[in-house]
Amino acid sequence: MTKEQRLRNAAEGFMAGLVANGFRGPWRWGNPAWEYAFYKAWGEWPPQQRDPKMFPSFELGGHRTTSQAREMLWQLKRTSPFANYDKEELPLNPRGLSAEEYLDIWAEGATAEEWKALARAFLAEMGDGI
């Protein structure tokens, strides 16, 4: 996978995980606030430790081989059901699937339960446990 593909995979899994946890959006956080919470949740998430070649490497500032978390969201193109994450509610049924089914099909490297756990940890860090 290229760096962009890893970022897109992480974005799709993270957003579907948020939906599976009941987050509807739209995205309402500024970059520094959500990125710090995401870095904490991501750093403790087992799949990225288990298979680092499958996932992006995130760090503040990012550089050639690493990324800032916000770069992950930039990969949500028009073809993604989550492309308008910052303008409207997230779809309950992305591509006509439940969030869990979407995770099973469209997000690689982790189980649906693991993606949901990442999103749940992020929401807890943000104080938005649902």
Secondary structure in CASP SS format (residue, H / E / C, confidence):
PFRMAT SS
TARGET T0000
AUTHOR 0000-0000-0000
METHOD secondary structure of the structure
MODEL  1
M C 1.00
T C 1.00
K H 1.00
E H 1.00
Q H 1.00
R H 1.00
L H 1.00
R H 1.00
N H 1.00
A H 1.00
A H 1.00
E H 1.00
G H 1.00
F H 1.00
M H 1.00
A H 1.00
G H 1.00
L H 1.00
V H 1.00
A H 1.00
N C 1.00
G C 1.00
F C 1.00
R C 1.00
G C 1.00
P C 1.00
W C 1.00
R C 1.00
W C 1.00
G C 1.00
N H 1.00
P H 1.00
A H 1.00
W H 1.00
E H 1.00
Y H 1.00
A H 1.00
F H 1.00
Y H 1.00
K H 1.00
A H 1.00
W H 1.00
G H 1.00
E C 1.00
W C 1.00
P H 1.00
P H 1.00
Q H 1.00
Q H 1.00
R H 1.00
D C 1.00
P H 1.00
K H 1.00
M H 1.00
F C 1.00
P C 1.00
S C 1.00
F E 1.00
E C 1.00
L C 1.00
G C 1.00
G C 1.00
H E 1.00
R C 1.00
T C 1.00
T E 1.00
S E 1.00
Q C 1.00
A H 1.00
R H 1.00
E H 1.00
M H 1.00
L H 1.00
W H 1.00
Q C 1.00
L C 1.00
K C 1.00
R C 1.00
T C 1.00
S C 1.00
P C 1.00
F C 1.00
A C 1.00
N C 1.00
Y C 1.00
D C 1.00
K C 1.00
E C 1.00
E C 1.00
L C 1.00
P C 1.00
L C 1.00
N C 1.00
P H 1.00
R H 1.00
G H 1.00
L C 1.00
S C 1.00
A H 1.00
E H 1.00
E H 1.00
Y H 1.00
L H 1.00
D H 1.00
I H 1.00
W H 1.00
A C 1.00
E C 1.00
G C 1.00
A C 1.00
T C 1.00
A H 1.00
E H 1.00
E H 1.00
W H 1.00
K H 1.00
A H 1.00
L H 1.00
A H 1.00
R H 1.00
A H 1.00
F H 1.00
L H 1.00
A H 1.00
E H 1.00
M H 1.00
G C 1.00
D C 1.00
G C 1.00
I C 1.00
END
